[in-house]
Amino acid sequence: MEERFAIYPSLREKNILVTGGASGIGKEIVKAFADQKAKVAFLDLDAAKGQKLSSKLGDNVFFEECDLKNIKSLKETIHKFRSEIGPFDILVNNAAHDDRHDWTDITEEYWDERFATNLRHHFFTIQSVAKDMIQKGGGSIINIGSNSWWEAVGNFPAYATAKSAVHGLTRTLARDLGKHRIRVNTVVPGWIMTERQKDLWVTPEGLENQMKRQCLPDLIEPVYVARMVLFLASDDAVMCTANNYMVEAGSI
C-alpha cells in the first residue's frame, strides 16, 4: 500500500515526541511526522531498530534508547531531547506491549510490570512535556489506547485494564490542561496488522473472525493510525479534546 499523507502546514517545524517509535504503529507515526517536516524525537527499548529508522529518515529525526519502566531514565532522555531540539509542541504516547497472559497465572509482580509497561509512563511523559506546551501557549497530547477492553477481548486482563485506564487519564488531563490550550485525546486502534501481530497472533481463523466483527472488509494497516494522529496533532483539530478517535473499521 502506498503511504500518502495529507499535508498539515501547522505541523511544519514543530517539535514532536513519540514513545515506542522504532516499530509497528510507532514507526509509522514517526515517519508521518517526518514527512510533515517536523522535528521528531522518539525513544524505544530496541536500539538497533531505532537507530536504523533515525538514520533512514534524516537530520530532523532523533532517537534515544530508553526503558520506559525506568521513570528517571525517561525524564533524563526527554531532557536530552529538549536540549537538542527545544521545548515540545506535540506528544504521542504510543509505547505498549500486548503480551498474552492467563488470568490464573498473574502474580502481583507481573501485574505491576504490565502497568509500568502500558500505563505509568504515559502520565510521567505528559508531566515532563506539558510544561513546554504551557510555555508555548498550547499543544497536543495523543495517547494510544486499545480496542481490547471495548470489545471484551480475553487472554490479557492486565494489559486490557491498563489500556482502559489510558482513557481515564486522557479525560482528566484534558480538563486540567485545557485552560492552557493543550488538547488531550486518545486514538483507539483496532487489530492493526503490524509485523509483531503477524508473527505472533495472526491466523486465517483469527482474521476470519475479525472480519465478522468489522463493518469494513479490509485489514487495518499501521499507517491508518498514523493519519489519525497527524490530524489530532494539527491545528485542524484545534477544538478536539477529551475524546476517543477510533481507527478500528467499525469493530467496536
Summary of the structure (lengths in Angstrom):
residues: 252
radius of gyration: 17.3
end to end distance: 24.8
largest distance: 51.1
contacts: 840
relative contact order: 0.16
helix: 50%
strand: 16%
